[in-house]
Amino acid sequence: MTFTIVARSEDLQLTGIAMATSSPAVGNRCSFANPGAAVAFQSVAEPRLGAFGLKLMSMGYSAEKALKELVDSDPGRGSRQIGIIDEDGRTAVYTGEHNIDWAGHIEGDGFIAMGNVLAGPRVVEAIADGYLSSAGKPFEDRLICAIEAGRDAGGQEEGQASASILTFGRESYSRCDLRVDLHAEPIAELRRVYDWYEPLVPYFVERARNHEIGRFKDYLKKHGHHREFSTRPPVIR
């Protein structure tokens, strides 16, 4: 029920996952990453195995070896779809035989495009093309471009309800961790939130090391970014 891009930047400095699905809160249970690796675990996700995949790679397993361990030890393997990338940019991907059509994947140089319950193979092809054709843009932007392309190629015929992006640099904490847990157009909303937040990606990375960096509103103003903030309580209908 999900389509995803898993990637490592060409300079091996950044790792990330962007995805969308027809169920709520996809970022809560399907994306796993750290400074050196990423695991996307979907279709019937098993968060414990996603975290275990990262653990294996932290112990020196390659993406291929980690994937084999996950698949071989999982009695539910037929219902899983797993994409892994390691610190050297090597990829490994698996689509179990019980995934609902259309389901499949593409491996490229430093990235994986995959999905299940899709409108057809053109969706993963578009995800790959969206990532490759956006070369030169910021890494996070490229990941969102990829799932936007998948959506525009048909995505899931039943529609999407949630979307997320998770990226890491060399720091132990994430660079960007944004989620749209329930929305009529979650990828469009993820784009809106990311575009608002994008100038602050380097700010929050730096702030962890530099407590004197100042307030984020001053940072935005200094760098010429205008943002509006509401002082009114939210209206809940």
C-alpha angles and dihedrals in degrees: 000000000000143000122204149176118210114186149161119207119251092251090050091236098113134046128186155151132215122184146160133200145173093248126073128264099014093167091061097065112014109050123074124169144148135177093289109030148017136211125191111195115186150144091058098008123209107195093191091058091047090056090044090056090058090048092054092051091048085059092055103269115146119233090257094049093045091051092050091052092049094048097042093050097045120090088193094054094122091065096047134094114194133181121185134182124182134207092274092054094253115149137210127179138181133190113190120225093244096060111122116252133294093042130145148105148233125216119207136170102301098345146074127208114194143153149155136216086029133156088248145302089297088077096064090039089055092047090055092045091047091054095045096044092053094061110144095038122104112285095246090049090054092053091053091045087056096055091041087058090049091052092048090051090059104282109193113347089220090055134240130281105178141022138182146181127205124180137171134195123187093298121097090240127067123268094208128009111167128160138185102196100182128007140134089237104023098168092051089048091048088053091050093049093045094049089052092047101038098093088055097057093091091037095061092043090054096041092065088062099033117047090182095062092105134224120331091234090059090047091054092049092047091054094046100255118140117205130173123224126194121225092189123096113255118264111233115197 
